[in-house]
């Protein structure tokens, strides 16, 4: 996982922890507005946790499928790379054998 992705995940976890702390800290605050705000924030946190789980599962499945494809078609990939190198060296050799043209 690259550094920006780790930073985003860290920030999202920190935001969820701060939101949960806010809910706990305002538990004794009475009033319809405060109760409604806590309820909406709790629902948003639950949706965020579900979304995070879904995205994590999809990312894992995608990485697994990519790994399986790379393993299954490894000889194809090696052949393409070898062909590219051979083409490059053949072209370089043909250019270096030409007489200097002005």
N, C-alpha and C positions, 0 to 999 in steps of 0.2 A: 504494500500500500504506500502511495507516495505521500510526501510531507503535507501538501495542501489538504488532501483527503483526511489525513489523520487530524489535522488542525480543525477541520470542519466537524468531524465526529466528536472531538473533544469539546468544541463549543456547544454542539447540540446536547451532549450529555450534561454539560455544566448548566445550560439553560433549563433543562428538565429538572435538575436538582434544585436550582434556584426557584423554579415555579412551585415545586413541591414544598420547599421551605416556606415560601410565601403563603401557600395554602394553610400550612400548619400554624404559622405565626398569626394569621388572621382568623383562626378558628373561633376565638372568643369575641371577635367583633360581631356585633349584632346589626341587623338591618337587612332589608330585602335586597338592596343593591349589592352589598358585600356578599351575601349568600349566593345571589345569582352569578356574580363574578367568579366566586370560587367554583361553582358548579360548571360554568363554561370553561374555565381554565382546566379543571379536572378532565372534562370531556376532550378538550384539545390535547392534553397530555396523553390520554389513552389512544386517541387517533394517531398521534405522533409515534407512540411506541409500536402500534400495529404497522404503520407505514414503514418504520425503521426495520421491523422484522421482515416485512415483505420484500423490501429492497435488498436487505442482507441475503435473504434466501435466493432471490433472483441473481444477485451478483455471484453467489457461490455456485449456482447452477450454470451460469454462463462461463465462469472460469473452469468448471469441471468439463463442460462440453468442449471448450477450447483446448484443454489439455488432452482430451480424448481424440480430438481431430488431429492435433499435432502428432500424437503418438501413432494414430492410424495411418496418416499420410506422410510419415517421416521420410520415406524414400522418394516420394514425389518432391518434397521440399529440397532434399539434398540434390536431387537431379536438376532442379531449376537453378539452384545456386551454383552447382558445378558447371552447368551450361553457360551461365552468365560469366563466370570466371574464364572459361575457355574462349568464349566470344570476345571478351575484353582483351585477353592475351593475343588471340589471333589478329584482332584489329590492330593492336599495338605493333605486332611484328610486321604486318603488311605496311603500316605507315613508316616504320623505321627502315624498311628495305627500299623505299622509293628514293630515287635520286633527288637531290635538292633542286627544287624548281624556283625560278625567280620570276 
